[in-house]
Amino acid sequence: MKTLLEETIELRQQLNQIPEKSECEIKTMAMLKDWINNHLTNPNYEIIDKQSWFYVVYKNLNPTRKPIAYRADMDAVTVNNDVVRHLCGHEGHSATLAGYLVSLQDKTFDRDIYFVFQHAEENGAGGKVCASLMKEKDIEEIYAYHNIPQFETGTCLIKEKTFACSSTGLILRFIGAISHAAYPELGKNPTYAVAKVINYIEEFNKKERDYIEFATIVGSKTGNPSFGVACGDADLMVTIRSEIEDHVHQLVSEVLELSETLAKEYDLEFSHEFVDPFPMTYNTPKRVNKVIEVCNKNNIPVEILKEPFRWCEDFGQFLKQTEGSIFGLGNGINSPGLHTDEYEFNDEIMSTAWTIFEGLI
């Protein structure tokens, strides 16, 4: 007879075979809900379907403390429009949470417990939707974990305050007018405006800071490859990130102001669009200390991070609504990085996550 952990690992492996992009997690949700439903025998647990996401709740008829919550993400990485793969370990996170809640069903607790299975983490759309549950159910604290490659397997990685950066994608769109390449003065070429924005970003990134903050040019499109026609339109795609969320908004304002000024200078139409905005993920110091205490009690190694991760995590949306903490678990020193072709989730860390999660109740 298989152990619950072995069954949970099998669930993770099955989820890995049905990766779905953000806001399309239909098969993933169905598999998770069916698996949980087939393993639950305690009537105090209930699965609540919210269409694009779901949660499971353990209800105590006479709770003496406010509720606690845990969250896992379900979506996969969209490599391109045709290829979607689990390259960030979300199938491992959701399988971990499913197995964890089943592991608790023969025990009793003095508070309600919510297990949130969130959609659309990769594009930042899901967290804000699911986080409304925090106020609705008066949840006192919430926790989550993320597997972290290139760290010792099972080591708890944690940091007070900013754990992961805030960011936003920004598309700058300039529209001028094409002309014959032999008479460029008769057109309105936006390439010069784009070049000045790029120079501004390059200079911004050269400034020395004692905190993480920079902009990345992720793409550009200017005109068409027709050597007889001067460029008449241009798009510049930029990601702006910082460990200080207000600084992201400030740099966005500066880039937009510069772009609007350049559009007037070159007589261009200008518009912009925000893509995949993420808040900073701000860990409550009190809850961080609680995680560390649980790890120390269970002889789980802890590494206090000196600086935030540069990537983003929309768990920050939950932490805007209540106290809590996200922590990392090392996926293995030689584990390929997140969002790479060779990446694989390390099943060994599931039991460590269960131990920490239960200790937090």
URJO-V598881 format. One line per field, one symbol per residue. phi: phi as a letter, one per 20 degrees, with the letter a starting at -180 (. if undefined). psi: psi as a letter, one per 40 degrees, with the letter a starting at -180 (. if undefined). Layout:
BEGIN
phi=???
psi=???
END
This chain:
BEGIN
phi=.ffffffffffgffffecfcfgmcefffffffffffffdeceffdcededmebbbdcedefcfdcffdccccecfdeefbgdccbedcnffffffgfffffffefeddcebfcddedeelegdmeegffffffffgdlffbccbccfcfmcggnfedbbfmfebfebbecddcdcdbfbfffcffedceegffffffffffffgfffebdbfaaccedrbbcmcfdfdcfgcbbccdcddbafdgffffffgfffffffffffffdldecbbbeclfcffedffggfffffffffffdlefccefebffffdbfggfffedbfrbdcecgepgefgfgmdgefbfeffeffffgffgffef
psi=hiidddddddddddddefhiiheffddddddddddddeeheheehhhhhfceiiihhhhhdgieiiiiiiiiidiihhdadehhigeeedddddddddddddeeeeiiieiihhhhhhifddeeddddddedddddefhdiiiiihihieihhehhhihibhdiiiiiihhhhhhbhiihdegdeeagheddddddddddddddeehhifihhiihheiihhaifheehiheihhhhihhiiehdddddddddddddddddddddefiihiihihfhhiihhhhdddddddddddddefhihhhhdiiidiiheddddeediiaiiiihhehdehiiifideiihhededddddddddde.
END
